[in-house]
Amino acid sequence: MSASDLHLTSYDPVWARRFAREVPGLTAALRPVVAIEHVGSTSVPGLAAKPTVDVAVGVASLDLDADAHERMAAVGFHYGGTHDLPQHVFRKGTSVPWEVLVHVVEHDGRMWRDFLRFRDHLRSHPDDAHRYAELKASLLVGRGGWYRGLDKQAFISAILSAEARSVDSGHR
């Protein structure tokens, strides 16, 4: 499949099993790992998604040891850079859509917390999950079959800001 014919896929419970299969290899390759979470659209039951399993790996430090890239390659992942964010991205697969994207971030840092807060919000707010799926479908059409995470940032930021206000006011 090329980026030009990428489309959203109905939720598939296999995505959760794919995540679970990756955990042992990621834990060994990125040691020491504090926590690993399935994030992104494939982690939200019922949400249409690109069939890429996103994984957040929480580490104590973003300073990966010298052999981490080799160990990740040994379990099928290639380094994709930082995307100008405090993270390391590894991807599995030969083309878009990637099979798996791994976001190595500081455990309990802002990116870690945002990944989990957004996922948990979509899991518990089906109307927002539906609006998110509509946004992604619209972006695919409007951008010629592909979009970047940055293209969804305004929506994600609005959800996270509303969540923060809700928590601050004691309404969750």
N, C-alpha and C positions, 0 to 999 in steps of 0.2 A: 504494500500500500504506500502510495506517495502522499506527501503533505497535501497535494491538490485534491485528493479524493478522501481526505480524512473526514470522519463524521462521528457524532456521538453515538454511543452504543447503550442500549438499555442495560440497567444494572445487572451484573452477573455475580452470583455468590462465589464463583471460582476465584474472583479477585482476592477475597479474604484468604483463600487457601494458597494462592500464589504468594501473598505477603508472608504467610506463616512458613512457607518453604524457604524463603530467603533469609529468615532471621538467623539460623545457625551460622551460615556462611558469613553474613555481615558482622555478627558478633565476633567471630574468629578473626576476620580481616581487619576490623577497625578497633581492635582492643586498645585500651579498655573502653567498653561501651557502658554508659550509665543506663540508658533506656532506648527502646526502639518502638516506634508507633506507626501504624498504618494511617496515613493522612491523605488529603486530596479527595477528589470526587469518588474514586473507587472505594473509599472507606465509608461511604454514606449509603446505607441500604436504600434502594429505590431511586437513586440519583443517576441519570444518564451521564456518561462520561466518555472521554477518550480512553481507550483500554490500556492506559499506562498506570501501573501501580506506583503511587508515591509513598516513599518511606522516609520518615524523619528519624535520624539516628542522633541521639543526644550523647555528647561526649563532654568530658571535663575541660578539654582544651582543643582548640582548632589546630594546634600544632601537631599534625599527624606525624608519626614516626617515619623514618626513612623508608621502611619496607611496606607501608600501608598501601601504596599504589600497586605494588607487585602482588600483594595478597588479594586486593580487590580484583585485579586482572585474572588471578587464578580462579576466582569464583564467578567470572564472566562480566565484570564491570570495567568500564573505561572512564577515565577522568574527563569531566566536562567543564572544569573551571569553577569559578566562584559566582559568576553572573553579577559581579560587582556588589555582592552582599557578604555578610559574615557567615560563610558556609563553604563547604566543598560539595560539588555535585558529581555524582557518578551515575552512569547510565548503562543499562543492559539492553541489548538489541542491536540490530544492524542499521535501522532506519526509523524514521518517524512513522507511526507512533512508537516510542521506546516501549519495551516490555516493562521496565522498572526504572524509576528515577529515585536516587537516594540523595537526600539532603542531609549532610553531616553538619550539625549545628551545635552550639553550646547548650548543654542540658540546662533547662530552666532559664535560658536567655530569652530575649524578646522573640526571636524567630520560633523557637521551640514552643513558647506559650501561645503565639499567634496561630501556629499550625493546629495545635490542639483545640484552642478556643473556637476557631472557625469550623473545624470538623464537628466538634460537639454541638455548636450552634445549628449547623445544617441538619444534624441528626435529630435534633429536638424541635426544629422549626420547619416543617414541611413546606410551608408557603415560601419561605426564603430559599429553600433548596430548589423549589420549582422555578422561582425567579432566576436563580443562579444558572440552572440548566437552560433557560430561555436566553440568558445573556450569552452563554457559551455557544449555543446554536446560532445566534445572531452574529457573533464574532466570526464563526466559521464561514458563514455566507458573505459577510462584509469584507473579510480579509482574504478571500480567495482560498479557503480550505485550511487555514492555519491561524492560530493566535498565540501570543506569548502570555506568560503569567502576568506580565506588566499590564496587559490589556484588560485584565480583570481586577486590577488593584483598587480602583475606585469603589467597586462593589464590596470587595473584601474589607477595605478600610472602613466603609460605612457600617458594616456588620460589627466589626471589632470595636468601633467607637460606641455604637449603641449598646453592645455587651458591657463595655467598661462603665458607661453611664448607669446601666441597669444594676450592675454589681455595686457601684458607688452609692446608689440610692437604696440598696437593700432589696431590690426586686429582681429575683432571678427565676 
